Amino acid sequence: MIEALLKGLLTGDIKSLSRSISIVENEATGYEELLTQLPNASHTKVVGITGPPGAGKSTLVNALINALLQQGKKVAIIAVDPSSPFNFGALLGDRIRMAQHFNSPHVYIRSLASRGALGGLSTKIIEVTDVVKAAGFDYLFIETVGVGQSEVDIAGIADTSIVVVVPEAGDEIQTMKAGLMEIANIFVVNKSDRPTADQFVKNLRLLAHTKMRDGWETPVIKTVATQEKGIDELIAAITKHQQQNEQQQRKAYLLAEKLYQLIQHRRMKNVSKAALLADVMKHLAAGDVNVYKLAQTYA
Ligand SMILES: Nc1nc2c(ncn2[C@@H]2O[C@H](COP(=O)(O)OP(=O)(O)OP(=O)(O)O)[C@@H](O)[C@H]2O)c(=O)[nH]1
């Protein structure tokens, strides 16, 4: 059964993809078998999008989908639902805004419920991300609301993390949650149609400059998502970030982080992240790695 499903998944069959995700979400029969047989490599660009509620993430993702479809790309979106019922209405709203894409064969949208413990959440995102990566999409956007811990989790899964903010009074940048500043590979200042936008962008650029690391200065992109403005610049920034030199090193780090989460979730051996990183690097040197197979060696 898993073999047939996998075959469908690898050809990008949407039904197979949906069923595969459900198996992984529910840890149903065949769950481990499916994960360990996923291909090691994928060309999918995984992009995390996070930011405070109402910053315009869904509108922005919508605009990105439009632009990428015009370039002939295939795009998947995972929206991580905060489990709180308070957010449920907002998420329904998101789905409605994205509904214009529901019938396109080149777009796949899926919500992932974040029930259970935090560790559970990130493990499921890791696993579902890998399933989607097997289905041949050009881009996978993972959208999370930037409250609490989840945005930090996302940084360990995405190749590129985008933090969406809106123009506020200048000083607020200084108090921006330290975590968000750390994880951003790209800043988007959405709602740049607001009069305070230019000053805000200027301040944020200064701050990004002082936080430059690994030869990457976090670009600050102005967008007006409702008017689809700034979207091409954002896609160019994503492309540029994915082409930077550190990607190979980052890949090892991300894999080690994933491996750590998977081992925790499966309650396997107690092993340090440093040891896992060393193991991942050894395997990477010999070719690409299936992290689920590697996790089994720690059983
Ligand atoms: N003026 C202006 N409004 C925008 C822009 N982008 C989004 N909005 C509006 O801002 C509101 C929130 O947008 P969403 O896309 O729902 O924001 P979100 O970040 O997904 O919000 P949550 O679902 O609450 O997390 C909507 O009413 C949008 O129409 C923009 O660039 N300019």
The ligand as an ORCA input file, in Angstrom:
! r2SCAN-3c Opt
* xyz 0 1
  N      -3.311     48.724      3.719
  C      -2.888     47.480      3.576
  N      -3.619     46.481      4.090
  C      -3.158     45.214      3.937
  C      -1.949     44.932      3.249
  N      -1.752     43.591      3.282
  C      -2.768     43.062      3.963
  N      -3.653     44.043      4.365
  C      -4.873     43.873      5.137
  O      -4.530     43.502      6.468
  C      -5.490     42.614      7.011
  C      -4.790     41.375      7.555
  O      -4.256     40.617      6.494
  P      -4.016     39.050      6.587
  O      -3.429     38.638      5.318
  O      -5.224     38.383      7.088
  O      -2.962     39.024      7.758
  P      -2.337     37.771      8.516
  O      -0.985     38.203      8.939
  O      -2.481     36.537      7.718
  O      -3.266     37.783      9.741
  P      -3.655     36.598     10.720
  O      -4.473     35.657      9.900
  O      -4.444     37.309     11.793
  O      -2.382     36.040     11.196
  C      -6.480     42.318      5.885
  O      -7.608     43.125      6.056
  C      -5.704     42.706      4.635
  O      -6.553     43.120      3.586
  C      -1.218     46.026      2.690
  O      -0.141     45.868      2.106
  N      -1.730     47.265      2.887
*
